[in-house]
Amino acid sequence: MTTRWRRFFKLLILCVFLATTQISHAGADLSDTRTIRKREQKSYWSLYDCPQCVGKKARQEQGHMKSASGSSPPDEKDIDIIVTYTDTSGSVRIRTVKSRDLSASWIWRSPTDENTDHQNSSQVALEESFQTDVRFGDNVEHSTDGHLLGREMPQPQTSTMNPVKLKRRLLRQQRRDLRTAKLIRQDKEIDNQLQAAAIERTRELDTTVKGRYSIWRIEYQNPNSDSTLKLMRDQIIMAKAYASIAKANNETGLYDSLMQSSRESQHAIGDARSDAELQPRYCHFVLFALDRAKAMGHTLSIAKDQLYDCLVVARKLRAMLQSTEANVNLLKKKSAFLIQLAAKIVPKPLHCLPLQLTTDYYLQGFQNSGFPNKDKLEDTSLFHYAIFSDNVLATSVVVNSTLVHAKEPEKHVFHIVTDKLNFAAMKMWFLVNPPVGAAIQVENVDDFTWLNSSYCPVLRQLESARMKEYYFKANQASSLSVGSDNLKYRNPKYLSMLNHLRFYLPEVYPKLDKILFLDDDIVVQKDLTPLWSVNLRGMVNGAVETCKESFHRFDKYLNFSNPKISENFHPNACGWAFGMNVFDLKEWRKQDITGIYHHWQDLNEDRTLWKLGTLPPGLITFNNLTYPLERSWHVLGLGYDPALNQTAIENAAVVHYNGNYKPWLDLAIAKYKSYWSRYVMFDNSYLQLCNISG
């Protein structure tokens, strides 16, 4: 019994002791907490916004830490920071923060030491991180209390920032600033370079060629300007396809409906190329077209439900495509034939002019009249021109435009050769309209008795029945339908002796040493006298080359499948143009150029080397004997190309209307016609009598 009570009293005493100890510890903890809060309240310093205040405070803190015992920050890994605060309900709360959870921008401060000392000015940058929030753990980060704690608690900072670390931070900031400034500077330089390049490109851009690539053309203003028309055209194609299928299947009602809808849609479209072109025809065209498209769509939907079969529809569309291609090819042939026909036909006013001149020539007795200045015709010190033409008006323009720009008109001599039919008219024109100061000679090609079939291969070929069949029946319907070769070269004018007389210049003008050959479809815009001083360097012909990349080279004009051509010429040799050519007649006679021409003309009697004309035999005859002139002397293409460079035309010494669209025809390209018409004497009585006007 005694032993039991002893054990009981021992346990009781032990429990009382433990309880007393626990209470004393709690009181101590509470006292420590209050002490910590008082210290925190005393050591709480507000954050400074201005750099000067931050720097001053940092220097004070550095002084405090130097005077603190140990002068080194405590071990952050072993410190638990206990914080008490009052929440919104008034309850006192306690939170524990590990020192290792604080960011590097926190600095330990000693509130006991008030001494100050100088601090390195570079440490001012440490205060930039004072605004960093403190991580108190997951339970603090996700609670409002933790957020308030980060705003209200004092901010002890872990270290004074090692000077080496501070220097590195400052260097990093400097590098960032330098890099930013460098990038900004590079951006500005790139912008300036792009701007300068854009300005330079706009200066080089030729805005005169408006018809070929300009983005300001009407069709580029709105990429969807013809969307309604495209829809309706597609519907018409499908309606025709389904109508054909419906007719084959004896679906009469559906066939009639499709054809009626197709006709109505076609009537609404007319000849328009865009939606805007139809607005004058229909006040509410867009609405009307959309209604038509909806109605057609409904009809096509019915047809598709009844007739659609993928293979049948594909086969029908393929047949329609082939039929359309055949029609297009036929129209191209007809167009080529009609263009050639229109180019050959002489307009009524131009036919009237030589008739009136010829009538007056014989009625007024000008047969025995001659031209003055005959002594100049063989003077080699003067500037001589050769013009071979049967067109009075065109020849007058060549002479007028040449003399207008000549610095010394009295030194220019024009040698004109025409045929027997137009000789009286040509002579009459220049007798009544003599060029001021210049000498004129008009001759009839039929008077050249030496030019006969025994000497000239072209005349001999013209007399053959095969040639007559080829040329004079080329324009018949049967010849057109079988798809004959290029109609351009089947024109009998290519066998005219006026066209081939250029190969006999030394025989026509035996006393001259140099002559400038001009076609009758050119216009002179500058003084041509400098051409006589060009050194041809032993060449016979001075001409402007026309080859550009792969265009206008020998393989375009000659048949290189024939060994006679392929063994003597290179297919990529550069071509040149007749129309304005300087010929050295002394060198011509020396190298017997006419003999070379005769040789090749005889070889081509069966037309296997080239398709007639004068340029192919000219390329062969003067091969390796042509001196290239500057391109500005001679600009070609005004008779077929509407997209020539306007600046090049205006700066050219001679412009050439080579092609079918001659300036005296209604086919002429309108924007080029003024270069020619300005030299026509529209106030002349003969032109007014024949109603020739600009």
Secondary structure, DSSP 8 states (H G I E B T S, - for coil): -HHHHHHHHHHHHHHHHHHHHHHHHHHHHHHHHHHHHHHHHHH------SHHHHHHHHHHHHHHHHHSTTSS---GGG-EEEEEEE-TTS-EEEEEEEGGGS-TT-B---SS--------GGGGGGGGGTT------HHHHTSHHHHHHHHHS--BBB----HHHHHHHHHHHHHHHHHHHHHHHHHHHHHHHHHHHHHHHHHH--TT-HHHH-TTSHHHH-TTTTHHHHHHHHHHHHHHHHHHHHHHTT-HHHHHHHHHHHHHHHHHHTT-SSGGGGTTT-TTHHHHHHHHHHHHHHHHHHHHHHH--HHHHHHHHHHHHHHHHHHHHHHHHHHHHHHHHHHHS--HHHHHHHHHHHHHHHHTT-TT---S-GGGTT-TTSEEEEEE-S-HHHHHHHHHHHHHH-S-GGGEEEEEEE-TTTHHHHHHHHHHS--SS-EEEEEEGGG-TT-STTT-HHHHHHTSHHHHHHHHTTTSHHHHHTT-S-GGGG-GGGG-HHHHGGGGHHHH-TT-SEEEEE-TTEEE-S--GGGGG---TT-SEEE-B--BTTBSBHHHHS-TTSHHHHTTS-TT-B-B-SSEEEEEHHHHHHHTHHHHHHHHHHHTTTS-S--SSSHHHHHHHTTT-EEE--GGGEE--TTT-TT--HHHHHH-SEEE--SS--TTSTTS-HHHHHHHHTTS-TTSHHHHHTT---
